[in-house]
Amino acid sequence: MPPVIGREGDSVQIQCPYDEKHSTGMCLRSGTCLSKEVKYLCKGKCFTEDAQIIIQSDKGNVKNPKISVKDDTELSLFTVTMTELRAEDAGKYWCAVKDVFNLHIELMIIRKDDSSF
């Protein structure tokens, strides 16, 4: 997977595809369908001692308003948007569904004063 690149102060989207079998769930009257499987984005490998859970789909983004999540069950794609990026946001992130799926993503942050981007 190629790295996700963002500039300090800007925003990025990290897309986490998942297996269709994790798409089924309940549908609301509005037509929006919600997956019953909990999805995660972690800094570090999810479900390990040193991992930091960035977002957990069943808990929303109450802890950090700079992070939002959209779960498109039709495309089997979990998208996390991170805004107001800082240099310390750079690192290795993992997408996970339950404890059976991990996808490694490298997030690179370009410093505002770096004009080579």
N, CA, C and O atoms as CSV, one atom per row, in Angstrom:
chain,resi,resn,atom,element,x,y,z
A,1,MET,N,N,0.852,-1.176,0.000
A,1,MET,CA,C,0.000,0.000,0.000
A,1,MET,C,C,0.900,1.242,0.000
A,1,MET,O,O,1.794,1.355,0.839
A,2,PRO,N,N,0.671,2.173,-0.933
A,2,PRO,CA,C,1.492,3.389,-0.953
A,2,PRO,C,C,1.195,4.263,0.264
A,2,PRO,O,O,0.102,4.192,0.827
A,3,PRO,N,N,2.159,5.086,0.673
A,3,PRO,CA,C,1.917,5.935,1.851
A,3,PRO,C,C,0.864,7.002,1.578
A,3,PRO,O,O,0.664,7.415,0.436
A,4,VAL,N,N,0.202,7.439,2.631
A,4,VAL,CA,C,-0.706,8.574,2.575
A,4,VAL,C,C,0.137,9.784,2.954
A,4,VAL,O,O,0.827,9.772,3.974
A,5,ILE,N,N,0.081,10.833,2.129
A,5,ILE,CA,C,0.918,12.001,2.368
A,5,ILE,C,C,0.036,13.212,2.618
A,5,ILE,O,O,-0.885,13.491,1.850
A,6,GLY,N,N,0.322,13.924,3.690
A,6,GLY,CA,C,-0.415,15.136,4.018
A,6,GLY,C,C,0.541,16.236,4.424
A,6,GLY,O,O,1.675,15.972,4.824
A,7,ARG,N,N,0.084,17.457,4.322
A,7,ARG,CA,C,0.891,18.614,4.718
A,7,ARG,C,C,0.421,19.106,6.080
A,7,ARG,O,O,-0.776,19.094,6.368
A,8,GLU,N,N,1.343,19.530,6.902
A,8,GLU,CA,C,1.030,20.066,8.223
A,8,GLU,C,C,-0.083,21.108,8.114
A,8,GLU,O,O,-0.013,22.009,7.277
A,9,GLY,N,N,-1.116,20.984,8.963
A,9,GLY,CA,C,-2.234,21.924,8.966
A,9,GLY,C,C,-3.373,21.529,8.050
A,9,GLY,O,O,-4.491,22.020,8.205
A,10,ASP,N,N,-3.105,20.642,7.087
A,10,ASP,CA,C,-4.132,20.197,6.150
A,10,ASP,C,C,-4.838,18.953,6.682
A,10,ASP,O,O,-4.714,18.607,7.858
A,11,SER,N,N,-5.574,18.291,5.804
A,11,SER,CA,C,-6.264,17.068,6.192
A,11,SER,C,C,-5.924,15.942,5.220
A,11,SER,O,O,-5.485,16.187,4.096
A,12,VAL,N,N,-6.131,14.712,5.668
A,12,VAL,CA,C,-5.941,13.533,4.828
A,12,VAL,C,C,-7.084,12.566,5.074
A,12,VAL,O,O,-7.754,12.610,6.106
A,13,GLN,N,N,-7.289,11.691,4.096
A,13,GLN,CA,C,-8.247,10.606,4.257
A,13,GLN,C,C,-7.480,9.297,4.190
A,13,GLN,O,O,-6.687,9.067,3.277
A,14,ILE,N,N,-7.730,8.449,5.168
A,14,ILE,CA,C,-7.143,7.113,5.182
A,14,ILE,C,C,-8.277,6.149,4.892
A,14,ILE,O,O,-9.251,6.067,5.641
A,15,GLN,N,N,-8.135,5.416,3.790
A,15,GLN,CA,C,-9.190,4.488,3.372
A,15,GLN,C,C,-8.810,3.064,3.741
A,15,GLN,O,O,-7.712,2.590,3.451
A,16,CYS,N,N,-9.755,2.402,4.387
A,16,CYS,CA,C,-9.554,1.042,4.861
A,16,CYS,C,C,-10.597,0.125,4.224
A,16,CYS,O,O,-11.716,0.030,4.729
A,17,PRO,N,N,-10.254,-0.551,3.126
A,17,PRO,CA,C,-11.195,-1.512,2.560
A,17,PRO,C,C,-11.296,-2.737,3.459
A,17,PRO,O,O,-10.355,-3.082,4.173
A,18,TYR,N,N,-12.448,-3.383,3.410
A,18,TYR,CA,C,-12.631,-4.593,4.208
A,18,TYR,C,C,-13.476,-5.591,3.444
A,18,TYR,O,O,-14.122,-5.241,2.456
A,19,ASP,N,N,-13.473,-6.825,3.896
A,19,ASP,CA,C,-14.192,-7.915,3.264
A,19,ASP,C,C,-15.695,-7.672,3.329
A,19,ASP,O,O,-16.207,-7.206,4.346
A,20,GLU,N,N,-16.398,-7.985,2.253
A,20,GLU,CA,C,-17.860,-7.799,2.182
A,20,GLU,C,C,-18.605,-8.466,3.329
A,20,GLU,O,O,-19.655,-7.984,3.752
A,21,LYS,N,N,-18.071,-9.566,3.831
A,21,LYS,CA,C,-18.775,-10.279,4.899
A,21,LYS,C,C,-18.906,-9.426,6.157
A,21,LYS,O,O,-19.714,-9.736,7.034
A,22,HIS,N,N,-18.113,-8.346,6.255
A,22,HIS,CA,C,-18.198,-7.448,7.400
A,22,HIS,C,C,-19.118,-6.254,7.132
A,22,HIS,O,O,-19.205,-5.340,7.952
A,23,SER,N,N,-19.807,-6.261,5.978
A,23,SER,CA,C,-20.667,-5.136,5.596
A,23,SER,C,C,-22.089,-5.266,6.105
A,23,SER,O,O,-22.770,-4.258,6.288
A,24,THR,N,N,-22.539,-6.455,6.332
A,24,THR,CA,C,-23.936,-6.636,6.698
A,24,THR,C,C,-24.208,-6.136,8.103
A,24,THR,O,O,-23.372,-6.248,8.999
A,25,GLY,N,N,-25.381,-5.589,8.267
A,25,GLY,CA,C,-25.754,-5.043,9.561
A,25,GLY,C,C,-27.198,-4.613,9.517
A,25,GLY,O,O,-28.023,-5.249,8.861
A,26,MET,N,N,-27.512,-3.531,10.215
A,26,MET,CA,C,-28.884,-3.057,10.221
A,26,MET,C,C,-29.002,-1.801,9.366
A,26,MET,O,O,-28.050,-1.031,9.241
A,27,CYS,N,N,-30.184,-1.605,8.778
A,27,CYS,CA,C,-30.446,-0.429,7.967
A,27,CYS,C,C,-31.490,0.447,8.657
A,27,CYS,O,O,-32.485,-0.047,9.187
A,28,LEU,N,N,-31.247,1.734,8.638
A,28,LEU,CA,C,-32.159,2.694,9.243
A,28,LEU,C,C,-33.256,3.061,8.247
A,28,LEU,O,O,-33.129,2.791,7.053
A,29,ARG,N,N,-34.326,3.673,8.733
A,29,ARG,CA,C,-35.416,4.082,7.835
A,29,ARG,C,C,-34.935,5.047,6.755
A,29,ARG,O,O,-35.495,5.088,5.659
A,30,SER,N,N,-33.906,5.817,7.061
A,30,SER,CA,C,-33.375,6.779,6.097
A,30,SER,C,C,-32.684,6.091,4.925
A,30,SER,O,O,-32.351,6.736,3.931
A,31,GLY,N,N,-32.471,4.792,5.041
A,31,GLY,CA,C,-31.791,4.049,3.985
A,31,GLY,C,C,-30.315,3.838,4.276
A,31,GLY,O,O,-29.650,3.087,3.563
A,32,THR,N,N,-29.791,4.486,5.308
A,32,THR,CA,C,-28.401,4.310,5.697
A,32,THR,C,C,-28.240,2.972,6.399
A,32,THR,O,O,-28.985,2.646,7.323
A,33,CYS,N,N,-27.258,2.204,5.949
A,33,CYS,CA,C,-27.002,0.906,6.569
A,33,CYS,C,C,-25.733,0.987,7.409
A,33,CYS,O,O,-24.737,1.582,6.996
A,34,LEU,N,N,-25.780,0.397,8.561
A,34,LEU,CA,C,-24.652,0.404,9.478
A,34,LEU,C,C,-24.108,-1.005,9.623
A,34,LEU,O,O,-24.866,-1.959,9.793
A,35,SER,N,N,-22.821,-1.127,9.558
A,35,SER,CA,C,-22.194,-2.426,9.733
A,35,SER,C,C,-22.198,-2.789,11.209
A,35,SER,O,O,-21.994,-1.936,12.072
A,36,LYS,N,N,-22.432,-4.058,11.485
A,36,LYS,CA,C,-22.428,-4.495,12.879
A,36,LYS,C,C,-21.015,-4.754,13.380
A,36,LYS,O,O,-20.797,-4.839,14.589
A,37,GLU,N,N,-20.064,-4.879,12.484
A,37,GLU,CA,C,-18.683,-5.153,12.877
A,37,GLU,C,C,-17.969,-3.852,13.227
A,37,GLU,O,O,-18.050,-2.878,12.479
A,38,VAL,N,N,-17.285,-3.832,14.341
A,38,VAL,CA,C,-16.554,-2.650,14.774
A,38,VAL,C,C,-15.251,-2.542,13.973
A,38,VAL,O,O,-14.507,-3.512,13.824
A,39,LYS,N,N,-15.007,-1.346,13.471
A,39,LYS,CA,C,-13.800,-1.082,12.690
A,39,LYS,C,C,-12.909,-0.128,13.467
A,39,LYS,O,O,-13.385,0.728,14.213
A,40,TYR,N,N,-11.607,-0.293,13.278
A,40,TYR,CA,C,-10.629,0.481,14.022
A,40,TYR,C,C,-9.594,1.096,13.090
A,40,TYR,O,O,-9.280,0.544,12.036
A,41,LEU,N,N,-9.074,2.237,13.494
A,41,LEU,CA,C,-7.836,2.766,12.933
A,41,LEU,C,C,-6.948,3.001,14.144
A,41,LEU,O,O,-7.320,3.718,15.073
A,42,CYS,N,N,-5.775,2.393,14.121
A,42,CYS,CA,C,-4.852,2.481,15.257
A,42,CYS,C,C,-3.511,3.011,14.787
A,42,CYS,O,O,-3.079,2.730,13.669
A,43,LYS,N,N,-2.860,3.772,15.639
A,43,LYS,CA,C,-1.471,4.146,15.395
A,43,LYS,C,C,-0.663,3.049,16.064
A,43,LYS,O,O,-0.651,2.924,17.288
A,44,GLY,N,N,0.007,2.262,15.251
A,44,GLY,CA,C,0.620,1.023,15.713
A,44,GLY,C,C,-0.331,-0.113,15.382
A,44,GLY,O,O,-1.492,0.128,15.050
A,45,LYS,N,N,0.140,-1.329,15.466
A,45,LYS,CA,C,-0.681,-2.487,15.099
A,45,LYS,C,C,-1.797,-2.682,16.123
A,45,LYS,O,O,-1.544,-2.843,17.317
A,46,CYS,N,N,-3.036,-2.664,15.631
A,46,CYS,CA,C,-4.203,-2.807,16.499
A,46,CYS,C,C,-4.102,-4.075,17.341
A,46,CYS,O,O,-3.534,-5.083,16.920
A,47,PHE,N,N,-4.669,-3.994,18.542
A,47,PHE,CA,C,-4.756,-5.112,19.476
A,47,PHE,C,C,-3.402,-5.528,20.039
A,47,PHE,O,O,-3.246,-6.646,20.530
A,48,THR,N,N,-2.420,-4.626,19.966
A,48,THR,CA,C,-1.152,-4.880,20.638
A,48,THR,C,C,-1.022,-3.871,21.774
A,48,THR,O,O,-1.728,-2.863,21.810
A,49,GLU,N,N,-0.123,-4.152,22.686
A,49,GLU,CA,C,0.012,-3.334,23.889
A,49,GLU,C,C,0.356,-1.876,23.588
A,49,GLU,O,O,-0.131,-0.979,24.276
A,50,ASP,N,N,1.180,-1.624,22.579
A,50,ASP,CA,C,1.621,-0.260,22.302
A,50,ASP,C,C,0.757,0.483,21.280
A,50,ASP,O,O,1.083,1.612,20.912
A,51,ALA,N,N,-0.332,-0.123,20.818
A,51,ALA,CA,C,-1.193,0.533,19.823
A,51,ALA,C,C,-2.059,1.607,20.471
A,51,ALA,O,O,-2.532,1.453,21.598
A,52,GLN,N,N,-2.255,2.691,19.738
A,52,GLN,CA,C,-3.137,3.771,20.178
A,52,GLN,C,C,-4.354,3.752,19.257
A,52,GLN,O,O,-4.212,3.948,18.050
A,53,ILE,N,N,-5.546,3.519,19.806
A,53,ILE,CA,C,-6.750,3.503,18.977
A,53,ILE,C,C,-7.093,4.948,18.613
A,53,ILE,O,O,-7.353,5.777,19.485
A,54,ILE,N,N,-7.089,5.230,17.319
A,54,ILE,CA,C,-7.404,6.564,16.820
A,54,ILE,C,C,-8.912,6.721,16.687
A,54,ILE,O,O,-9.477,7.743,17.075
A,55,ILE,N,N,-9.553,5.705,16.139
A,55,ILE,CA,C,-11.012,5.728,15.982
A,55,ILE,C,C,-11.535,4.311,16.125
A,55,ILE,O,O,-10.898,3.350,15.693
A,56,GLN,N,N,-12.681,4.200,16.726
A,56,GLN,CA,C,-13.385,2.929,16.867
A,56,GLN,C,C,-14.806,3.222,16.390
A,56,GLN,O,O,-15.485,4.067,16.972
A,57,SER,N,N,-15.264,2.541,15.343
A,57,SER,CA,C,-16.502,2.921,14.655
A,57,SER,C,C,-17.739,2.945,15.542
A,57,SER,O,O,-18.676,3.689,15.255
A,58,ASP,N,N,-17.770,2.160,16.604
A,58,ASP,CA,C,-18.960,2.158,17.455
A,58,ASP,C,C,-18.906,3.221,18.556
A,58,ASP,O,O,-19.836,3.333,19.355
A,59,LYS,N,N,-17.819,4.004,18.600
A,59,LYS,CA,C,-17.693,5.029,19.635
A,59,LYS,C,C,-17.626,6.443,19.072
A,59,LYS,O,O,-17.628,7.409,19.834
A,60,GLY,N,N,-17.565,6.578,17.745
A,60,GLY,CA,C,-17.528,7.906,17.145
A,60,GLY,C,C,-16.225,8.628,17.430
A,60,GLY,O,O,-15.211,8.004,17.745
A,61,ASN,N,N,-16.263,9.968,17.316
A,61,ASN,CA,C,-15.037,10.748,17.479
A,61,ASN,C,C,-15.161,11.744,18.620
A,61,ASN,O,O,-14.669,12.868,18.527
A,62,VAL,N,N,-15.812,11.334,19.686
A,62,VAL,CA,C,-16.031,12.221,20.826
A,62,VAL,C,C,-14.706,12.709,21.407
A,62,VAL,O,O,-14.593,13.875,21.787
A,63,LYS,N,N,-13.702,11.830,21.480
A,63,LYS,CA,C,-12.426,12.192,22.081
A,63,LYS,C,C,-11.643,13.195,21.245
A,63,LYS,O,O,-10.911,14.016,21.799
A,64,ASN,N,N,-11.780,13.146,19.939
A,64,ASN,CA,C,-10.975,13.997,19.074
A,64,ASN,C,C,-11.817,14.531,17.915
A,64,ASN,O,O,-12.058,13.810,16.947
A,65,PRO,N,N,-12.266,15.784,18.003
A,65,PRO,CA,C,-13.104,16.346,16.940
A,65,PRO,C,C,-12.358,16.571,15.621
A,65,PRO,O,O,-12.985,16.899,14.614
A,66,LYS,N,N,-11.032,16.403,15.608
A,66,LYS,CA,C,-10.263,16.550,14.370
A,66,LYS,C,C,-10.337,15.288,13.512
A,66,LYS,O,O,-9.800,15.252,12.405
A,67,ILE,N,N,-11.001,14.259,14.025
A,67,ILE,CA,C,-11.058,12.985,13.313
A,67,ILE,C,C,-12.517,12.610,13.082
A,67,ILE,O,O,-13.331,12.630,14.006
A,68,SER,N,N,-12.836,12.267,11.835
A,68,SER,CA,C,-14.191,11.804,11.529
A,68,SER,C,C,-14.095,10.502,10.751
A,68,SER,O,O,-13.058,10.178,10.172
A,69,VAL,N,N,-15.192,9.766,10.748
A,69,VAL,CA,C,-15.192,8.457,10.109
A,69,VAL,C,C,-16.468,8.279,9.298
A,69,VAL,O,O,-17.542,8.739,9.686
A,70,LYS,N,N,-16.327,7.604,8.170
A,70,LYS,CA,C,-17.476,7.258,7.337
A,70,LYS,C,C,-17.311,5.796,6.946
A,70,LYS,O,O,-16.254,5.387,6.468
A,71,ASP,N,N,-18.361,5.018,7.152
A,71,ASP,CA,C,-18.336,3.603,6.796
A,71,ASP,C,C,-19.308,3.398,5.646
A,71,ASP,O,O,-20.522,3.460,5.840
A,72,ASP,N,N,-18.782,3.153,4.446
A,72,ASP,CA,C,-19.610,2.909,3.271
A,72,ASP,C,C,-19.749,1.402,3.101
A,72,ASP,O,O,-18.866,0.745,2.550
A,73,THR,N,N,-20.878,0.856,3.585
A,73,THR,CA,C,-21.066,-0.599,3.548
A,73,THR,C,C,-21.279,-1.111,2.130
A,73,THR,O,O,-21.019,-2.283,1.856
A,74,GLU,N,N,-21.750,-0.252,1.217
A,74,GLU,CA,C,-21.921,-0.698,-0.178
A,74,GLU,C,C,-20.582,-0.934,-0.849
A,74,GLU,O,O,-20.431,-1.867,-1.638
A,75,LEU,N,N,-19.600,-0.081,-0.533
A,75,LEU,CA,C,-18.261,-0.233,-1.113
A,75,LEU,C,C,-17.323,-1.037,-0.217
A,75,LEU,O,O,-16.187,-1.319,-0.597
A,76,SER,N,N,-17.802,-1.410,0.981
A,76,SER,CA,C,-16.959,-2.081,1.981
A,76,SER,C,C,-15.686,-1.263,2.212
A,76,SER,O,O,-14.566,-1.764,2.105
A,77,LEU,N,N,-15.906,0.020,2.534
A,77,LEU,CA,C,-14.793,0.951,2.706
A,77,LEU,C,C,-15.031,1.833,3.922
A,77,LEU,O,O,-16.055,2.509,4.022
A,78,PHE,N,N,-14.093,1.819,4.829
A,78,PHE,CA,C,-14.104,2.590,6.063
A,78,PHE,C,C,-13.105,3.732,5.855
A,78,PHE,O,O,-11.914,3.478,5.676
A,79,THR,N,N,-13.572,4.983,5.876
A,79,THR,CA,C,-12.709,6.128,5.600
A,79,THR,C,C,-12.593,7.008,6.832
A,79,THR,O,O,-13.597,7.441,7.397
A,80,VAL,N,N,-11.365,7.268,7.240
A,80,VAL,CA,C,-11.093,8.141,8.373
A,80,VAL,C,C,-10.474,9.430,7.840
A,80,VAL,O,O,-9.489,9.393,7.103
A,81,THR,N,N,-11.055,10.568,8.216
A,81,THR,CA,C,-10.518,11.869,7.828
A,81,THR,C,C,-9.865,12.498,9.049
A,81,THR,O,O,-10.486,12.638,10.104
A,82,MET,N,N,-8.608,12.873,8.888
A,82,MET,CA,C,-7.863,13.539,9.954
A,82,MET,C,C,-7.585,14.968,9.498
A,82,MET,O,O,-7.035,15.181,8.418
A,83,THR,N,N,-7.966,15.948,10.320
A,83,THR,CA,C,-7.765,17.353,9.960
A,83,THR,C,C,-6.706,17.983,10.866
A,83,THR,O,O,-6.304,17.408,11.878
A,84,GLU,N,N,-6.271,19.172,10.474
A,84,GLU,CA,C,-5.281,19.927,11.251
A,84,GLU,C,C,-4.073,19.055,11.599
A,84,GLU,O,O,-3.678,18.950,12.760
A,85,LEU,N,N,-3.504,18.442,10.580
A,85,LEU,CA,C,-2.384,17.521,10.782
A,85,LEU,C,C,-1.192,18.207,11.446
A,85,LEU,O,O,-0.898,19.376,11.199
A,86,ARG,N,N,-0.523,17.439,12.291
A,86,ARG,CA,C,0.699,17.906,12.939
A,86,ARG,C,C,1.808,16.903,12.642
A,86,ARG,O,O,1.535,15.757,12.284
A,87,ALA,N,N,3.030,17.326,12.787
A,87,ALA,CA,C,4.175,16.449,12.492
A,87,ALA,C,C,4.090,15.150,13.283
A,87,ALA,O,O,4.451,14.087,12.778
A,88,GLU,N,N,3.611,15.233,14.529
A,88,GLU,CA,C,3.547,14.023,15.366
A,88,GLU,C,C,2.468,13.035,14.919
A,88,GLU,O,O,2.402,11.923,15.442
A,89,ASP,N,N,1.615,13.424,13.954
A,89,ASP,CA,C,0.619,12.490,13.416
A,89,ASP,C,C,1.254,11.473,12.471
A,89,ASP,O,O,0.660,10.433,12.183
A,90,ALA,N,N,2.455,11.772,11.993
A,90,ALA,CA,C,3.135,10.856,11.069
A,90,ALA,C,C,3.403,9.530,11.766
A,90,ALA,O,O,3.617,9.488,12.978
A,91,GLY,N,N,3.388,8.455,10.999
A,91,GLY,CA,C,3.709,7.151,11.563
A,91,GLY,C,C,2.993,6.025,10.867
A,91,GLY,O,O,2.379,6.216,9.818
A,92,LYS,N,N,3.075,4.851,11.455
A,92,LYS,CA,C,2.445,3.642,10.911
A,92,LYS,C,C,1.077,3.464,11.554
A,92,LYS,O,O,0.944,3.454,12.778
A,93,TYR,N,N,0.073,3.324,10.713
A,93,TYR,CA,C,-1.300,3.116,11.161
A,93,TYR,C,C,-1.778,1.769,10.644
A,93,TYR,O,O,-1.300,1.270,9.625
A,94,TRP,N,N,-2.725,1.195,11.363
A,94,TRP,CA,C,-3.314,-0.081,10.965
A,94,TRP,C,C,-4.827,0.042,10.976
A,94,TRP,O,O,-5.405,0.609,11.903
A,95,CYS,N,N,-5.467,-0.493,9.940
A,95,CYS,CA,C,-6.916,-0.617,9.893
A,95,CYS,C,C,-7.253,-2.031,10.363
A,95,CYS,O,O,-6.530,-2.982,10.068
A,96,ALA,N,N,-8.344,-2.156,11.088
A,96,ALA,CA,C,-8.750,-3.479,11.550
A,96,ALA,C,C,-10.263,-3.571,11.627
A,96,ALA,O,O,-10.944,-2.588,11.917
A,97,VAL,N,N,-10.778,-4.761,11.364
A,97,VAL,CA,C,-12.185,-5.081,11.557
A,97,VAL,C,C,-12.203,-6.265,12.500
A,97,VAL,O,O,-11.624,-7.315,12.222
A,98,LYS,N,N,-12.885,-6.074,13.633
A,98,LYS,CA,C,-12.830,-7.076,14.701
A,98,LYS,C,C,-11.374,-7.324,15.029
A,98,LYS,O,O,-10.619,-6.370,15.219
A,99,ASP,N,N,-10.964,-8.553,15.101
A,99,ASP,CA,C,-9.549,-8.826,15.324
A,99,ASP,C,C,-8.991,-9.719,14.216
A,99,ASP,O,O,-7.983,-10.402,14.399
A,100,VAL,N,N,-9.661,-9.702,13.067
A,100,VAL,CA,C,-9.257,-10.623,12.002
A,100,VAL,C,C,-8.652,-9.942,10.791
A,100,VAL,O,O,-8.149,-10.635,9.906
A,101,PHE,N,N,-8.675,-8.617,10.705
A,101,PHE,CA,C,-8.209,-7.955,9.499
A,101,PHE,C,C,-7.340,-6.770,9.871
A,101,PHE,O,O,-7.760,-5.905,10.639
A,102,ASN,N,N,-6.154,-6.725,9.343
A,102,ASN,CA,C,-5.264,-5.586,9.548
A,102,ASN,C,C,-4.706,-5.137,8.208
A,102,ASN,O,O,-4.318,-5.961,7.380
A,103,LEU,N,N,-4.667,-3.841,8.002
A,103,LEU,CA,C,-4.069,-3.265,6.802
A,103,LEU,C,C,-3.117,-2.183,7.273
A,103,LEU,O,O,-3.511,-1.276,8.007
A,104,HIS,N,N,-1.870,-2.275,6.855
A,104,HIS,CA,C,-0.827,-1.345,7.279
A,104,HIS,C,C,-0.799,-0.136,6.346
A,104,HIS,O,O,-0.805,-0.289,5.125
A,105,ILE,N,N,-0.770,1.063,6.923
A,105,ILE,CA,C,-0.711,2.308,6.153
A,105,ILE,C,C,0.322,3.222,6.789
A,105,ILE,O,O,0.339,3.403,8.007
A,106,GLU,N,N,1.175,3.792,5.964
A,106,GLU,CA,C,2.173,4.753,6.444
A,106,GLU,C,C,1.635,6.150,6.166
A,106,GLU,O,O,1.280,6.466,5.030
A,107,LEU,N,N,1.572,6.987,7.197
A,107,LEU,CA,C,1.144,8.377,7.037
A,107,LEU,C,C,2.382,9.250,7.134
A,107,LEU,O,O,3.077,9.258,8.150
A,108,MET,N,N,2.651,9.993,6.049
A,108,MET,CA,C,3.801,10.892,6.017
A,108,MET,C,C,3.279,12.324,6.066
A,108,MET,O,O,2.345,12.673,5.344
A,109,ILE,N,N,3.876,13.140,6.907
A,109,ILE,CA,C,3.477,14.535,7.040
A,109,ILE,C,C,4.602,15.415,6.493
A,109,ILE,O,O,5.759,15.285,6.894
A,110,ILE,N,N,4.246,16.301,5.581
A,110,ILE,CA,C,5.196,17.263,5.025
A,110,ILE,C,C,5.100,18.530,5.871
A,110,ILE,O,O,4.016,19.092,6.029
A,111,ARG,N,N,6.205,18.969,6.404
A,111,ARG,CA,C,6.214,20.170,7.230
A,111,ARG,C,C,5.879,21.388,6.383
A,111,ARG,O,O,6.257,21.454,5.213
A,112,LYS,N,N,5.182,22.342,6.959
A,112,LYS,CA,C,4.765,23.552,6.234
A,112,LYS,C,C,5.939,24.296,5.626
A,112,LYS,O,O,5.812,24.864,4.542
A,113,ASP,N,N,7.073,24.304,6.299
A,113,ASP,CA,C,8.225,25.054,5.793
A,113,ASP,C,C,9.032,24.286,4.748
A,113,ASP,O,O,10.047,24.785,4.263
A,114,ASP,N,N,8.587,23.067,4.395
A,114,ASP,CA,C,9.267,22.267,3.363
A,114,ASP,C,C,8.611,22.566,2.025
A,114,ASP,O,O,7.464,22.182,1.796
A,115,SER,N,N,9.321,23.239,1.151
A,115,SER,CA,C,8.756,23.646,-0.146
A,115,SER,C,C,8.970,22.621,-1.243
A,115,SER,O,O,8.644,22.889,-2.399
A,116,SER,N,N,9.512,21.448,-0.913
A,116,SER,CA,C,9.790,20.443,-1.943
A,116,SER,C,C,8.571,19.610,-2.309
A,116,SER,O,O,8.672,18.735,-3.169
A,117,PHE,N,N,7.416,19.853,-1.682
A,117,PHE,CA,C,6.216,19.057,-1.943
A,117,PHE,C,C,5.354,19.749,-2.957
A,117,PHE,O,O,4.292,19.240,-3.315
